[in-house]
């Protein structure tokens, strides 16, 4: 039983007012720092790319000059010199022997010379400075053939002598040697350029590596000083607040965003402190009200217990004397007097029943001292035995299924079973023998106990109303009772941390489902 108390005020909601983000306005924000850093990194990267591309270009040019121009040209001029020598040897052999077969080296030398000249010109297309030397060598060879070799081979009487031929060929050797010397010099220059390009690549790579290392070091130091260190300081201050130092003001140095974050965290800390202070005030008020309510409930329980006992005595006297009047003067007075006496006896008896039911209702939940392992089968059997007379009066049948053992108060659970089974017997249909069935089924960590009958049933819209104290669906002239039974059953079930309710059904009768916690060792299975 409870008494009205002052309603508890809900905690006030203080709006979270963040401090204006003026912290660090003189510092660059992280976005600007990152943009500037990205631009600088891009410039450095562009510089390294340009430097590396230049080094590769120089190396490629040097390799092309050495391997694609000077080297093949030098080989071609050597082949030209050999071809010229073969021509001179063939002409000299023919001149000494007069045999035509000695002209084969000459003719092969002419063809080889032409091929060598073509290769030489192809290799020196990009070396215009050496063009005149090559032209001079080709012209000297042509002059030797036209001025000496061809007339000698044709047997022309006017052909020059060997001394003149030697002079012609000396010029050929000299001009070809100039070309060969010039190409050797170009190959040497190409080698030097290749070595210089390779050295430039090595130095460029070293410079790029050092630049990247410096850039990484600058980025790391910058991140540490501008991000990691302020964030670590902010986290340390927040941990101090979480550890209990709620008066610790959160204030950090660093970029604007981190300073603003620190300001917001400190504003949130202040807001939580205000909420906490208000909650503590409310909790103290709630504790005071709870103690007052507990004291008032104890007084009310004591008052109800004493008042009910004090009411029992006058009610017993009223009922006793009314029954004496009924027995002694029944039939001696008029019919209306007999009716009045019957009303008085019935009212006294119902008042006694109501007081007893109220006492039982007030005692539920006062103590858990009697809690233990309760065999619901034995409890239900005791309830059936208690209802034996009521069952005989209506010719009913009670069927008990296999019921479990649950934790609870045996007396209260027996009252629960007696109440539910008794209702099944009481609210039967006219002309139909009542049948009440009690079964149980495991449902996870609970046991579901159902009490079903074939009586008049309860409409679904009254499913909640029937469990409210003093709520009746039928008049007292139709069915006896005080209207406390199902309210008492609900209080007993909720005291055992269970639930009670109606099970919807299309057929006749009522099914009430009660869930009770299983034993701890069973719930663990």
Secondary structure by P-SEA (a helix, b strand, c coil): cccccccccccccccccccccccccccccaaaaaaaaaaaaaaaaaaaaaaaaaaaaaaaaaaaaacccaaaaaaaaaaaaaaaaaaaaaaaaaaaccccccaaaaaaaaaaaaaaaaaaaaaacccccaaaaaaaaaaaaaaaaaacaaaaaacccccccaaaaaaaaaaaaaaaaaaaaaaaaaaaaaaaaaaaaaaaaaaaaaaaaaaaaaaaaaaaaaaaaccaaaaaaaaaaaaaaaaccccbbbbbbccaaaaaaaaaaaaaaaaaaaaaaaaaaaaaaaaaaaaaaaaaaaaaaaaaaaaaaaaaaaaaaaaaaaaaaaaaccccccaaaaaaaaaaaaaaaaaaaaaaaaaaaaaccccccccccccaaaaaaaaaaaaaaaaaaabbbbbbcbbbbbbccaaaaaaaaaaaaaaaaaaccccbbbbbbbbbbbcccbbbbbbbbccccccccccccccccccccccccccccccaaaaaaaaaaaaacbbbbbccccccbbbbbbbbbcccccccc
